[in-house]
């Protein structure tokens, strides 16, 4: 490439290519990345019950409880939905496998009588999926999310209550393996100076009521 041709070549920066397209890459790099061999998602609805002890010094020590009382529920902060492969069976010679998974959903149940009191529970269920998961890949469900959680006191006993929860989970399953890939590149990224966009001056006045 001549010096004149090099000058005419559009500058490459992170983002979209110019309307005329990007020039050909200048290098082939070997990078280490997590490759997703296959993935799928599905919304699952499950109902689970758990027993919580009540009274002084127990899990929910404060207040009295009645059947039908709502118990606040949410995904346990700092935790993620996870899954474990219980069984992996090849599907003929297609490269696909039938995966029998145990899904774990960690939740926090808060005492409706005292917001500072809570218990942690792990609700589980099994799932059967078929994915391209060659040997060496790991099954990952960490991108799954708890879409909905509704819990109520379903039974009041002596020193305990039974809480029943309706859960709606967006289950995202991926088969991942760390590999070395050859990719075209333009070399290393060079940061550009930071730019601060000015605000609107003068600011737009708020709407008026008539």
Secondary structure, DSSP 8 states (H G I E B T S, - for coil): --HHHHHHS----SS---TT-----SEEEEEEEEEEEEEEEEEEEEEEEEEEEBSTTSTB-SS---TT-EE-EEE-TT---EEEEEEEEE-TTSS-EEEEEEEEEEEEEE-TT-TT-EEEEEEEEEEEEEE---TT-EEE-TT-EEEEEEEEEEEE-SSEEEEEEEEEEEEEEEEEEEEEEEEEE-S-------------SS--------
